[in-house]
Amino acid sequence: MLARMFNKSLTRSIPYWLLLALSVASAAVGGWLVWDNATTMQTTLLDGTATNVEVYVGQAWITAGAAILGAGVLGVLLALVLAAAKSLIPAAPVVVEPIDWTADDDASDDAIEPAPDAAEAPTDDDEPATEEGSVATEDGSEDQNGSSGSIATARKISVK
C-alpha cells in the first residue's frame, strides 16, 4: 500500500485535498470568530456599554477562535510542506523501447493450419479413433489424459 501512495500524484490524492480544504475552512472560521468577537468587545468597551458577557465570554471565544485559526494555518503550512516534499521525490523513469520495423513478424511463423481433408474426419465406426494422449473408454468416449483441449482440438478437427 505504501508503494501505491508514492506512485500517486499529489493532485489526485484525496487526503491531501481534504487536508488543504479543511485547513482553509478551519482558518476561515477561526479568523471570523476572532475578528467578530474582538470588534464587538472593542466597540462595547469604547462605548461604555460593555457587559460581563461581552467582555469575559468574548475573551473565551477569541481564545477558541485563535486556536482554530492556528490549527488551520498549521494545516495549510503542512499541505505546502507535503507538496514541496512530493516535488523532491524523483518520478519513476518511463522506459520506452523503440519499435524495430525491420524485424520479421513472429505471427507469420504461426500459420493457420488448413482444414483437414475428408479422410481425416472422424467416422461413425464402432471403434473410436484414438490418438496419442487420448484413451478410449468402455462407453466409447475418449479421456484427454491431462490435455486441456477438447477432443476436436486434440484431433485437429475444424469445428464450425
C-alpha positions as a Python dict, from the first residue, in 0.01 Angstrom:
ca = {
    (1, 'M'): (0, 0, 0),
    (2, 'L'): (288, 234, 75),
    (3, 'A'): (429, 183, -275),
    (4, 'R'): (98, 285, -431),
    (5, 'M'): (99, 603, -225),
    (6, 'F'): (439, 710, -359),
    (7, 'N'): (336, 650, -719),
    (8, 'K'): (19, 854, -686),
    (9, 'S'): (16, 1214, -797),
    (10, 'L'): (-39, 1461, -514),
    (11, 'T'): (-311, 1641, -710),
    (12, 'R'): (-504, 1312, -728),
    (13, 'S'): (-468, 1238, -357),
    (14, 'I'): (-797, 1277, -170),
    (15, 'P'): (-632, 1300, 176),
    (16, 'Y'): (-414, 1588, 53),
    (17, 'W'): (-713, 1784, -76),
    (18, 'L'): (-908, 1709, 244),
    (19, 'L'): (-616, 1842, 450),
    (20, 'L'): (-596, 2156, 241),
    (21, 'A'): (-971, 2223, 225),
    (22, 'L'): (-1037, 2157, 594),
    (23, 'S'): (-735, 2364, 694),
    (24, 'V'): (-854, 2661, 490),
    (25, 'A'): (-1206, 2622, 633),
    (26, 'S'): (-1066, 2599, 986),
    (27, 'A'): (-852, 2909, 937),
    (28, 'A'): (-1153, 3098, 796),
    (29, 'V'): (-1383, 3000, 1086),
    (30, 'G'): (-1115, 3078, 1347),
    (31, 'G'): (-1038, 3413, 1186),
    (32, 'W'): (-1407, 3500, 1177),
    (33, 'L'): (-1450, 3410, 1547),
    (34, 'V'): (-1152, 3622, 1648),
    (35, 'W'): (-1250, 3916, 1429),
    (36, 'D'): (-1619, 3921, 1525),
    (37, 'N'): (-1570, 3890, 1899),
    (38, 'A'): (-1274, 4131, 1912),
    (39, 'T'): (-1464, 4400, 1720),
    (40, 'T'): (-1776, 4351, 1935),
    (41, 'M'): (-1573, 4374, 2255),
    (42, 'Q'): (-1380, 4680, 2132),
    (43, 'T'): (-1697, 4859, 2024),
    (44, 'T'): (-1882, 4797, 2352),
    (45, 'L'): (-1579, 4885, 2568),
    (46, 'L'): (-1524, 5215, 2386),
    (47, 'D'): (-1897, 5300, 2406),
    (48, 'G'): (-1907, 5217, 2774),
    (49, 'T'): (-2195, 4974, 2721),
    (50, 'A'): (-1995, 4654, 2771),
    (51, 'T'): (-2147, 4384, 2986),
    (52, 'N'): (-1978, 4096, 3168),
    (53, 'V'): (-2093, 3853, 2896),
    (54, 'E'): (-1940, 4059, 2615),
    (55, 'V'): (-1611, 4107, 2798),
    (56, 'Y'): (-1547, 3772, 2965),
    (57, 'V'): (-1726, 3537, 2723),
    (58, 'G'): (-1588, 3733, 2430),
    (59, 'Q'): (-1236, 3666, 2556),
    (60, 'A'): (-1307, 3290, 2567),
    (61, 'W'): (-1445, 3300, 2212),
    (62, 'I'): (-1139, 3493, 2093),
    (63, 'T'): (-910, 3234, 2254),
    (64, 'A'): (-1101, 2942, 2097),
    (65, 'G'): (-1106, 3121, 1761),
    (66, 'A'): (-731, 3180, 1782),
    (67, 'A'): (-673, 2807, 1845),
    (68, 'I'): (-892, 2712, 1549),
    (69, 'L'): (-720, 2975, 1332),
    (70, 'G'): (-379, 2842, 1436),
    (71, 'A'): (-477, 2484, 1354),
    (72, 'G'): (-596, 2595, 1011),
    (73, 'V'): (-276, 2787, 938),
    (74, 'L'): (-70, 2489, 1057),
    (75, 'G'): (-268, 2259, 824),
    (76, 'V'): (-213, 2488, 524),
    (77, 'L'): (161, 2500, 601),
    (78, 'L'): (167, 2120, 632),
    (79, 'A'): (-2, 2090, 291),
    (80, 'L'): (266, 2319, 143),
    (81, 'V'): (542, 2109, 302),
    (82, 'L'): (384, 1791, 159),
    (83, 'A'): (369, 1947, -186),
    (84, 'A'): (734, 2053, -163),
    (85, 'A'): (843, 1710, -38),
    (86, 'K'): (650, 1534, -314),
    (87, 'S'): (818, 1751, -576),
    (88, 'L'): (1160, 1646, -444),
    (89, 'I'): (1087, 1275, -488),
    (90, 'P'): (1202, 1176, -838),
    (91, 'A'): (939, 1025, -1063),
    (92, 'A'): (988, 669, -1181),
    (93, 'P'): (1151, 673, -1524),
    (94, 'V'): (929, 566, -1809),
    (95, 'V'): (1107, 321, -2036),
    (96, 'V'): (1002, 348, -2397),
    (97, 'E'): (1154, 92, -2628),
    (98, 'P'): (1177, 181, -2996),
    (99, 'I'): (992, -40, -3240),
    (100, 'D'): (1213, -236, -3478),
    (101, 'W'): (1020, -207, -3802),
    (102, 'T'): (1272, -421, -3992),
    (103, 'A'): (1221, -733, -3777),
    (104, 'D'): (1013, -1019, -3916),
    (105, 'D'): (670, -1065, -3770),
    (106, 'D'): (653, -1369, -3541),
    (107, 'A'): (284, -1416, -3624),
    (108, 'S'): (371, -1525, -3978),
    (109, 'D'): (557, -1827, -3834),
    (110, 'D'): (238, -1950, -3670),
    (111, 'A'): (50, -2004, -3992),
    (112, 'I'): (-306, -2126, -3970),
    (113, 'E'): (-329, -2494, -4042),
    (114, 'P'): (-554, -2586, -4334),
    (115, 'A'): (-883, -2760, -4272),
    (116, 'P'): (-849, -3139, -4254),
    (117, 'D'): (-937, -3349, -4552),
    (118, 'A'): (-1238, -3573, -4556),
    (119, 'A'): (-1008, -3874, -4500),
    (120, 'E'): (-900, -3732, -4163),
    (121, 'A'): (-1254, -3654, -4046),
    (122, 'P'): (-1391, -3887, -3778),
    (123, 'T'): (-1622, -4161, -3887),
    (124, 'D'): (-1909, -4327, -3709),
    (125, 'D'): (-1738, -4665, -3690),
    (126, 'D'): (-1779, -4895, -3394),
    (127, 'E'): (-1421, -4839, -3285),
    (128, 'P'): (-1334, -4486, -3182),
    (129, 'A'): (-1023, -4338, -3336),
    (130, 'T'): (-764, -4274, -3070),
    (131, 'E'): (-461, -4055, -3095),
    (132, 'E'): (-158, -4028, -2881),
    (133, 'G'): (-257, -3886, -2542),
    (134, 'S'): (-623, -3996, -2552),
    (135, 'V'): (-756, -4325, -2430),
    (136, 'A'): (-1078, -4493, -2541),
    (137, 'T'): (-1304, -4586, -2251),
    (138, 'E'): (-1568, -4858, -2227),
    (139, 'D'): (-1856, -4629, -2315),
    (140, 'G'): (-1686, -4515, -2636),
    (141, 'S'): (-1583, -4166, -2517),
    (142, 'E'): (-1222, -4060, -2500),
    (143, 'D'): (-1038, -3926, -2200),
    (144, 'Q'): (-786, -3649, -2253),
    (145, 'N'): (-516, -3776, -2013),
    (146, 'G'): (-429, -3432, -1884),
    (147, 'S'): (-484, -3240, -2207),
    (148, 'S'): (-672, -2916, -2158),
    (149, 'G'): (-819, -2906, -2510),
    (150, 'S'): (-1135, -3061, -2639),
    (151, 'I'): (-1143, -3384, -2838),
    (152, 'A'): (-1187, -3184, -3157),
    (153, 'T'): (-875, -2983, -3076),
    (154, 'A'): (-683, -3299, -2988),
    (155, 'R'): (-776, -3450, -3326),
    (156, 'K'): (-714, -3117, -3504),
    (157, 'I'): (-1068, -3111, -3637),
    (158, 'S'): (-1214, -2784, -3752),
    (159, 'V'): (-1537, -2722, -3560),
    (160, 'K'): (-1760, -2456, -3710),
}
